């Protein structure tokens, strides 16, 4: 039977529970255990799919088409295990399921209440599908004391009694601030956080304490005393230069050993940490550097592009270079010449996005990369904008646009249009243009063939790939002949030949110009960089040599 580790947070949000959970999962894997990570989110949205990136950061998409919390991206990157729909649940989805059952009469007339109906639903979710795993790490979103999180805390409290002895522990991530005026780290916020947790009925077994400096032994003993935790189970989690230093840092502080001790696992299997040592060494000892411009519309909040940022780091690891990111808000090109922001960069990347704002700037960025022979990588929306550049400036379709940008239908040439149906395997998927927004996109992994003679096929080393999608609009295949005549290559199409998946320019025209309708960043790992990002950074590295 699987052992459960419930991970809670206190004092302040954004402490890094997701990263801590992922790092612990990686450490347990390094000891030979099979690990599953799951996230319980207290918000009322059914999923993050309709939430603004400014509020919630990136929406991470799984192979089976789930729109999930960005922490699941950390889980995948650190463990290599693909997440799925059943690894993330929200209060909204729980209540949606309960109300559906209530309307159907499944509760036989009972008064439906938070306890036991909501808590039972949460517990059932936590316990399902864990066969074959040694450890299940369950992260509870938010902080202790949040009113919306109470059903989740109550559920994991009950599970402490429901499960057999020594099969679950509680780990609490807290924060120890440094007061410059007093010249010391303060334990009181963590004491109050643990007091709140204990008032719910949960006694943490391990305290993981975030701090910006070394925590003195005396402060750790004080926390242990007042929080009713063993001294050795108070583990410091200091700021790291790279998130990929975290597994080694936590291991050196003894976190994984404390988890195994809490379960009474003795002797513990020895960890194999070589892969994390190598990754850390490559990050901190690059042989050079490249400058990549990211032209986007959510650049104020970098978490909106979390997987993208990490995939670029992975590409740097593969090429032994440091990747310096140059963030450019695409709207600046409405009034400025792109060369003011893009001259001197080694590569230009235009990521995904939704809506009209900043679209013209992205088109101008694609045009600048094409004209100046700078490696260009267009992802989802970034591919569509590159196609619009080709349509307007090479194929002579002056009013070429996307129906997403032309709601009043001023243009006759919607080179990019809204999808209302598509094939998923052998099944036809349909969506209403004016239907609910949640889950209405082409979501999840779709396989497609590649042109054997294309650059992208050479990069993948395969003529067929499967990648994750998240979009509502698609390049209109009716314009394919005109665009091909103008020099754009459609190097990958959906199996039925109706949906363009990848575009590129021949190598005698441009050194590296690729657009993909999917999101390859979602499948990149530090120990297995995605081939497109590895190749893009390699092209940027070569560009730096040529300049």
Secondary structure, DSSP 8 states (H G I E B T S, - for coil): --EEEEEEE-SSS-S-HHHHHHHHHHHHHHTT--EEEEEEE-SSSSSGGGS-HHHH---EE-TT--EE-THHHHHHHHH-----GGGEEEHHHHHHHHHHHHHHTTTTT----IIIIIHHHHHHHHHTT-TT-SEEEEEE-S-TT-GGGHHHHHHHHHHHHHS-TTSEEEEEEEE--EETTTTEE--HHHHHHHHHHHHHT---SEEEEEESS---HHHHHHHHHHHT--GGGEEEEE--SSGGGHHHHHHHTTHHHHHHHHTT--S------HHHHHHHHHHHS-SEEEEEEEEES-TTSGGGGHHHHHHHHHHHHHHTEEEEEEEEEGGGGGTS-THHHHTT-SEEEE----SSTTHHHHHHHHHHHHHTT-EEEEETHHHHHHHHHHHHHTS--TT-EETTT-TT---S-EEEEE--EEEETTEEEE--TTS-STT-SEEEEEEEEE-TTSHHHHHHTSSEEEEEEEESEEE-GGGHHHHHHTTEEEEEEETTS-SEEEEEE-TTT-SSEEEESS-GGGG-BTTB--HHHHHHHHHHHHHHHH-
